[in-house]
Amino acid sequence: MNTESTLQAVHAAPAARRARPPKRKTRITIYLDDEVLNEFRNLSERCGTGYQTLINAALRHRLAVPGVENSLA
């Protein structure tokens, strides 16, 4: 590879970069019962999915239930 082609590759690289996807998650601190956390961690080991992903999925599933606003209070 000669110097000219190296310079062309370097200058072309920024144009080839993809834009970052919009941020969809926020880092938080939350306290959960030890039993709840242990169950999600055990489930995580059995199915191979991260326990935080499983907790997020469970919360999404619960929020998708019609009439959930009335039962959360």
N, C-alpha and C positions, 0 to 999 in steps of 0.2 A: 504494500500500500504506500503510495507516495504522499508527500506532504500536502499537495493540492487536494487530493481526494479525502484526506483526513480532515482538513479544514472544512470542506464541503459537508462532510458528515456531522461535524460539530455544529455548524451553523444550521443544518437542517433538523437536528434533534429537537430543539424547542418547538418547532412547528408541528412535529409529529406527536408531541405530548397530548394526552387526553385531559380534558377538564375534570376536576375532581367532582364526584357526585355530591349532591347536597347532603349535609349532615342530617342523620335520621335518629340518632340516639344521643342521650345526655347521661353523663356520669353522675350518679347520686350515691348517697350513703343511706342505707335502710337497715333497720333492725328487724330480724325475723326470728320466730321461735326456733330453738335448736332442732326440735322434731321436724319442723317444716323444711328447714335447710338440709337436714340429714336425708329426708325422703327424696328431695330433688337431687342431691348428690348421688344417692344410691341409684336412682332412676337414670341419672346421667351416665354412670358407669355401665349400666346394663344396656342402654341403647346407643351409647357412643356420641351423644350430643351434649354440649356444654350445659351445666346446670343453670347458668344465667339465661341461656337461650330457652330452656324449658320453663323457667319462671316467667319470662316474658310471654311465651306462648300461652301459659295458663292464664295470665292476666288478660291477654287479648281475647282468649276464648270466653272468659267470664264477662268481659265488657261487651261482647257481641250478643249476649243473651238479651232478648227484648225485655224491657221493664227493669233493667238492672239498676237504674237510677233510684227507684223506690226501695230497693233492698239493701243498698250500701250504707245507708245512714245508721 
